[in-house]
Amino acid sequence: MSERGPILQLLVSTRAGGGPQHVLTAVLGLRRRGWRFVVAGPGGGPMAGQFRAAGVDMVMLPTDRLRPLTLLRLVRLIRAQGVRLVHSHGKGAGMYGRLAARLVGVPAVHTFHGLHYERYPGPVRAGYLALERRLSAMTRTVVNVSHAQELEGLGLGLFTRDQSRVVLNGVDVARLGAAALERRDARAALGLDLGAAVVGCAARFDEVKRLGTAAELLAVLDEPAGVLDRGSLARVG
């Protein structure tokens, strides 16, 4: 099969998290179908090493900071690599990626991994939403990771219905299944009885994940059922 691409995947973070992991999973899956990728984003996070270990070209760019030189470096990277499409993930990457794609004349795709703007002060929030609306005009397709997010973005005018596509984050079931413990062994590792009811949540400890709400919900359940209380939940992190 002839190689297709390359596509530039532009990240705003290489820290452990759903966004970078989603990109790694997509890149590895599509690479098997003949696509070539270049990944760019800030250094320092553990995901940068995972991309390199997987044999993916990784370029360090401070897309998480406002630096005009970053845009220039990105334009040069796109031209040098012959990039045919720029796919950005996250706010800073979305700004740099779509501006650079417009300057070079290649299509831009942007994925919103959540619309997190509520905590911004009023003027900053208004400025951010205005910027996203302007960037939308430079975007071929906007990917939303849920139907609820799509509806929210449409209501805010961040993209049009024709631009939007909903693509749920994929999960590498085979990889997770190969690493999974048997039920008995997993419960033993957690110190749980075989018959205990268990509620689990897999997420990074970040305010946007609303883990405090999960703790409040757990608190209303009977502790004898084997559910972690607030203190146990904090210790797990």
N, C-alpha and C positions, 0 to 999 in steps of 0.2 A: 504494500500500500504506500503510495507517495505521501510525503509529509505535507501537511497543510498548516498555514499560519505564516509567521508566528502571531500569537495573540499576547498582548501585554496585560497581565493581571496586576493591578495597582492596589496595594494595601495601605491602610492608614496605621496599621499596627502589626507587629509580629509577636506580640504577647500571646500567651495561651488564651484561646477564646474561640467562640463559634465561627466568627467571620474568617479568620485565617485557616482554621481547620476545614471549613467548607470549601475554600479555594483549593487547598491541597488535595482534598478528595476529588474535586471536579477536575483538576489538572491531571491527576494520575489516571482517572477514568477516561478522559478524552484523549490523553496521550496514547493510550492503547488503541485508539481508533484513528491514529495518524496525525493528530494535531500537535503542533509545537508551541511551547509557551515560554515567555519570559516573565518572571515575577519581580516586582520592585516594591520597596517599602522600607520603613525604618529598621535599623539594626538593633541588636541588643536583646530581642525577644527570642524565646526558645523555638518558635516556629521557623525562624530563619534557618536554623540548623536542620530542621526537619525537611525543609525544601531542598537544601543542599544535599542532604543524605539521600534524598529520593532522586538525585540527579537532575534537578530542575535549576535552570539558570536563575540566579538570585542577585539582584542589584540593589545596593543600599541607597535609599533616597529618603531624606527627612520630610516625608509627606504629612507628618503630624505637626509641622511647624510652618509658620508663615515666612517664607524666604523666597524672594524673586528668583534667586539663582536655581532653586529647585525646579522651577518651570523651565528654565533654559536647559538644565541637565536632562530633563525629561524629554524635551523636544529633540535633543541630540540623540538620546537613547532610541527613541522611536525611529528616527531616520537611519541610524547606524544599524539597527537590527532589522530594518524593513518591516516593522510592525504593521499589520493590516487592520487591526481593531484594538481599541483600548477599552478594557473592562475594569472599572474602578469600584472600590468597596470602602465605604466610610466617608466621613465629611471632607477631611483634607484631601484624601485621594480623589474624591469626586470632583473637587474644585480643580486640582492640578491636572487630573486626567482629561477632563472635558475641555479645559482651555488648551492643553497641548494637542489634543486630537483635532480641535478646530484649527489651530495654527498650522498643523501638518497636512490636514485634509483627509483624515481617516475617520471612520465611524466610531462613535463612543457609546458604550453601554454602561449603565450605573446600577448597582444593587444597593438598595436601602436595607441595612441589617437592623431595622428598628428606626423609628423617628423620635429621637431623643432631643427635645428642645424645651420641655416644660420648665426645667430648672434654670434656664437662662433668664437674666434680668430683662425687663420689658423691651428696652431699645435693642439689646443684643438679639433677643428672640425675633423681633421684627426684621432686623438686618439679615439674620440667617435665613429666614423664610423668603425674603426678597431675593437673596443671592441664589437660593435653590431654584426659584422660579425663572431667574435669568439663565441659569445653567441648563435648565430643562430644554431651552431652545437649541442647545448644542448637543442634545442627547438623542440618539437613534431609538434606543429602547431603555425603559426603566424596569428593573426587576424588583418585585416585591416578594418577601418571603412568606407572606400570609395574605388572605383575602381581607382580614381586618385592617392590616397595614395599608393595603391598596385603597380601601375606602377612606381611611384617614388622610392619606396623601392626596387623593382626589378632592376631598373636602377643603384641603389647604391650598389647592391649586399648584401643587408641586410638579405635576405632570398631567398629561391628558389621558383619557381612557384608551385612545388608540396607541399611545406609547407604552402603556403598562402591560406587563406580563407577570403573572403570579407563578413563581417556581419555589416550591417548598424545599428547604434544605435537605439534601440527601444524606443518608446514613450508610456507611459501609458495614452492612450486616455481617458479612463473612469475616471481616477483621475483628469485629466486636465479639462475634460468636466464638472465634478461635481463642480469644483471650478470656472468655467468661469462665467462671468457676461453676461447678455443679451446685445446685441449690443448697444441699447440706453443707458443703464446704464454705460457700459464701456466707451462710448464716453463722457458721462456727467462727469464721474470721471476724464477724461483727459482734460476736457474743450474743446472738439472738437464738431463742428457742425455735425449733422447727415449726411449731404451730402458731407462732406469734404473728400478728398482723403488722405489716411494715409499709410505711409510706416513704418513698424516696424522691429526691430532687437532685438532678445533676446540673450544676450551674456554677459559674464563678461568683465569688462574693463581691457583688457590685450593687449599688443602690438601685440601678435600673431593673435588676432582677426581682425586686420586691420580696426578698427572702424573709424579711420581717413579717410580711403578710402570711407566708407559709408557716412561720413559727407560731403566729397567733392562731392559725387554723389547727395546728397540731395540738395546741394547748387545750382545745375544747374536747379532744378525744381522751378516752380513758387511758391513763398511763399503764395500767396492768395489761393493756392490749399489746404492749411492746413498742409503743411509738416514742421517738426521741422527744425530750422536752427542749425548752429554749437553750438551757445550758449545754446539753448534749449536742444540739445542732451547731452551736458556736464552736465546740471543741472539735467537731468533725472538720471544720474549716482550718 
